[in-house]
Amino acid sequence: MLGWHWVGTLRGCRAPLRDVERVTRALRDVPDALGLIRIGEPIVTCPGDGSVVGIVLLSASHASVHVPATGSDCLCDLFSCTPFDAERCEQAFTAVFSPTEVESRTLER
């Protein structure tokens, strides 16, 4: 096994989603809350279709967020070769986006 990959769909988010600062904050706060080492700052962009996408590199892999152009859902993931607490990962993403429902799983890769 190389690592752990948490994948989450945050549905019915009450927080403003198409907000570059909020996505940037998530990509800073979540790895920091898990004690993972970020390599640089998050890269977050709006590709012109109304969506927001972001990624931050970690010493042991990455975290990413994708906010589709429409709806109130947010797609998040974190992969790390360093063990992390998947429940805390979900709680940290939830704290930023305030979903009404979370569908997630953690894969061993």
Order of alpha helices (4+ residues) and beta strands (2+ residues): beta-alpha-beta-beta-beta-beta-alpha-beta
